[in-house]
Structure formats: structure tokens, C-alpha cells
Amino acid sequence: MGAPIRLPLAPPPKAPFEKMAWIPGGTFMMGSDKHYPEEAPPHKVSVGAFWMDQFAVTNADFRRFVEATGHVTLVERPADPALYPGAKPELLVPASIVFYKPPQRVDLRNPFNWWIYVPGADWRHPFGPDSNLDGRWDHPVLQVAFEDAQAYAAWAGRELPTEAEWEFAARGGLADAEYAWGEELTPGGKHMANTWQGEFPINNTLEDGFEFTAPVGSFPPNGFGLFEMTGNTWEWTTDWYQHHSQIKSPCCTIENPRGGIAGESCDPRTPQTKIPRKVMKGGSYLCAPNYCRRYRPAARMAQPVDTATCHLGFRCIVRAPAG
């Protein structure tokens, strides 16, 4: 087990909504120097107190939002050709990114070997137009871009977490543990998260019982009472992506997966990046020992704000009032 983070002793206040856990805030060492370079260097960060959704936003939750507001997600809308000069017409239709299991070993340096751009993929059809949400209403919603997650949060009277808030919460009160529950990936042989077992991307042995997403609450909660902060789906945060040791500030040019130039954006952290990116946290059901060992609180990846996938969702927070 990792050392516990020193936490306030005051009893938690009443949650503003059901199924939210109190995160008391504190100071911790964010990041890691034991794994991928983008996690380094570890550095001291303080966060205030907040409540966090115990579960990722589910398909049923998102359906209520869509029914109440009429929201149309980014990937359900055709792209404006004027915004993407030079884009192929077939890439301007409503579409999104879906995992495809190749029939044989592939070069792991090229993610296009298992990601494909599928017309008709959206939150109702997360794996393509022939898929649906039957039996999956209690699974995390997928195929939501950053603006969709923000829109849901605003409607629900909540916010999305920063990267530091998310990581502090994921650690569950353990200051320096490798995983959200301690030092062993599968303590006593028990799977604590929905990840990939076997050789990615061709063979998932399903030892944890799930090939794709699992219903929320399928795995034990962490020390703060949060479920699936590891695996199942990556989750959006509000932070622009940057290396922990790097801060820059010019503007940058935006491109889109559909092709073409979308314009200029001031992502102050990554001026050389063509698509502004936010940090996503937590790993997913596609993270495996031989690829993407990111099922750890310190792990992080960049995600373009105009992109949705079949392994990325989100959860919300409510920050405690100042004072």
C-alpha cells in the first residue's frame, strides 16, 4: 500500500447531488517518474475540496440530458466544408473513431492499425451504425467530444475536473501508490479494473470479465468511494495538455480528423500542436501490459478537443464554496 495522504478530519458536508463523493482536498505529489515521460517530473500540487460523481456519466444519464436539451453531439453533425478546406467529402459526414481488432500482429507504433473512422458512429451507436445501447444503459457514455462533456456538466449544474483534481481523487487517499488501490495490479489475483488482458490489440483473454466497457460500479471503489477511476474509459479533464515540465504560450493552427485547416486557437500550453488537446486520465478497457500501461492515477494522455472515441467518457464535480 502507498502512504496515506494527510487529510482534513472535519466531517464531509452534505453532497449537492446524489451519488457524489466528498474529496477533501489537500497537497500531493502529482505525476510519476517511473513510467512514461509525459508523467514526469513528479511535482507538488494542492487542490481544494470538491464533490465528484462516484460513477462515470452513463448512457442513461446522457440520454436524459439529450432529451431535456435537444443537444446534438459534435460527431453527429456534418463538418462545414468551409472550415476544412481540402478535406475529402466522405470525411465530412457525421462520423467518429472506433476500435478495430486486427486479425494478426501489427506494428504497435502505428495506432491506425486498430483505429478506424466510421460514419454513423456516435453516442447511441458507439461502435458504428450497426451497434446500439441495448443492455448498455448503465455503461459509461462514449463518443462524446470535450464540448459535449462540458454541455452536459453545465446542464447538470456541475463542472469537469482539472487534471490535478482528477488525479488527487483517483488516488483515493494514497499518496504514492502505483495503482488507485495499492502496489499490486491484481491483489490476490483479483482484477480491480476493466483493462485488457492478453496481447493488445489481437487477443483479449477477458480475465476481468469484459471485452469492452463494463457497467459502472462493476469494480471496487477507491478510498474516496469513486468507482472505475481506473480502466473502463478514459475521462476528460479541463486542462490543456502539456508536459509537466513545459509551459509555452503562442497560438497554434487547428486541424481536424476530417482533414483541412479549421483556423487558429490559443492553446497556451502546446503552440506546435495542430489540434488543441485536453488531458484525459484513467486508462480504458484497451490498456494492456504490452501497450498503454496507463491504468494508474499518474497516467495521462492528450486528446484533441474535436475528437470522440469508443473508449473515452467523463464524470463531473462540484467544487466546495470558498471559505
Phi, psi and omega in degrees: 000145174282162177295143179287146171286139178289117186244153176299150182266352182296143178295148182290144175287169180294135180292144180286337179220162177293155175059039172241143180253146179277126177248110193287350182080166181159190179247136182210167175270109181271141178092185182202150173247021184257352188227249185276147185298331182290350178273345185263159356273157171299141183210149185283131181223143175244139176232150176280177181282150178198164170260147179227143174305131178293333183234153170300152176299128185266171175301321179294319177300313184292326176298318178299320177297312181296318180294326182282330189245341186075015183302134174248121185290161183304317185282351175275351182258139173292148178284146176282116181303331180295335181276342185229068181299135180092354180288144176291139182305323182291347178263001181262358180280161174303126186195166176205182189260132186228143176286136177234125180277113181290156184281349180212172179302144182228168177289114183288352177280350183240098183295344177293353175287345178224357175251133177229152181264115192243113173302137178089355175281129178202188187295330177281338182228070193294340181246015179125170187298339179273355178266165179207185184254015177303124180075008185236016183293336178263015173267159176299142175292143180238177176058040175246126176281172183301318182294330178290318177297318178298318181297318178298313182301316180297317179297323183276000181075030184227188177222168170271150182280156167287168177299316182296317177299316181298313183294318177302314180295320182295329181291341172063025180097357177263125189286318190223021180290150179297318183242172182292347183242354181148209187262343182257138179295317180231079182299126182063022181080007182267130177281126184259356184203161178270100178230187181263124171254138183108199183264110176286142359258020190255340186214109175253115184281353173060034180296335178273358175095359185223136176269320179243222181289157175250155173303145178299144182085013181282338184238160185300147177285161174277189185295342176264002180083023179260136184257143176053042169285351175238134176069193185066283173222148164299161179225139179293144164234172184271352185285135168297142181286135173204157169293144184304332184262008189233129175224122178226172189220356180289176176277170180216162178274138179262134165243175183227149177305336179285349180101158177089173182259132181263344180134208181245147176218141177265082166272103191293347186267329188227076186294339181272355183276132185281337176239121176305138187231143172254163176277132169247150189228153165108342185075179183210184178295352178263359180278130187226160178301328182269357180198130176062062176281061186249027176270057183218151181302324183285342185293150183203152174214159178270141177226122178301139185291340181261020184234138172237157180217176179270014176220027182228126177226214181190166168218167189242167177226166167228120181281143178292143178300144179297139178086000000 
